[in-house]
Amino acid sequence: MKIARQVVVFDAPDLTAESTFWAGLLGGTVDADEDWHTVHVDGTPRLGIQLAPDHVPPEWPGGTPQQIHLDLFVDDIRGAHDEAVSLGARLLKPAENIESAAGYQVYADPAGHPFCLCWG
């Protein structure tokens, strides 16, 4: 089997909030249709956002298990944190020690999907 393209798809009740968040965080652009948005990074489709009016976000890490998440490795955790939060992310679990050589913090995007900002 040859796979021509691979795209991770998130369900979301608000396509604009979700796609704008991910495009901002990944440095991309949004191609919007009525019930589907595609986030392109450097001209390549990276994420799909599918309209799901009844989407129920997981309550992870302390409740309902997550279904999938992204690990995004960054050079500057403080700067990445500030940017993610300014775009609409919520911090779910701070790092035990943000000064450590390696670590991660857990966030939720506007639709509640968890993701991690990692370093080291």
N, C-alpha and C positions, 0 to 999 in steps of 0.2 A: 504494500500500500504506500502510495506517495501522498504526503500531506502538502498541499499547495500553500496553505496559510494557517496559522494558529493564532487564535484570539481568545483571551479570557473574557467572559461575559458576566457582568453583575446585573442582578435584578434590582430595580429601584422604583419607588413610587413617583419620584420627581426627577425626570431625565435631565433637565437643565442643571439642577443643583449637583447631581452626581457627576455628569460629564464635565461640567465646568471645574469641579473640584479636582478630578483626576487629570484633566488637561493642564491645569495650573500646577499641580504637584509634579507631573512628569515633563513639563515644558512642551506640551503638545497643543494641538488644535482639535476642534470638534466639527464633525460632519453630522448634521442633525436631520433625521427624518421624523415622522410623526410619532412612531412608537419604538424607535431605535436610534441611538447615537453611537458614533464610532470616534474614539480618541486616537488620533494619529500623532506619532512622535517621529520626527525627522522623515515625514512622508510615509511612514509605515503604520498600518493599523495595529494598535497595541491592545486596546480594550474595547469591548462592546458594552453598551448600557441598554438593557432591555426594559421596556415599560412593564412594571408589575405593580399595579395599584394596591394589591393586597399583601405586598412584601412585609414580612415580619422579621426585623433584624435579630440576630443572635444576641444573647446577653452574656457574652464572653469577655473576660476570662472567668467570671464568677457564677455563671448561670448556664443557660442553654448552650450546648456545644456549638462551636463555630463549624462552618461547612467548608470554608476555604479561606486562605488569607495570603497576602503578598508580603514578602520581606524585601524592603528597599534599603540598600546599603548606601550610606552617606558619608561624606568626609567631615562634615560639621554638624553634629547632632543638635546643638543649640539653634543654629540657623535653620536647619531642616524642621525642627520642632516649631519654631516661630512661623515659618512659612506654611506648614501644614495646618496649624491652628488658625492662621489668618484666612486660609481657604475654606475652613469649616470643619476641620477634624476635631475630634474630642479625644483627649488623653484618657485611656482606660487603665493603663498600668505603667507608672513611671519606672525608670531603671533603678535598680538597687543602689548603684553608684555611677552617676553620670560622668565621673572623672576617670572611670576605669578604661583600660586600653581597648576593651571590647565589651559590647553589650547591646541592649535593645530596649525600646519602649513600645508599648502596644497602644494603638489608636483605633478609632472608628471613623469611617468616612461619613458623609451626610446621611446615607441610607442605613448606617449602622454596621457595614461590613468591616471586620477588623483587619488591620494591617500593622506591620512593624517597621519602625525606622531603626536600622541596625548600624553599628560601626565596629571597626576593628578587623 
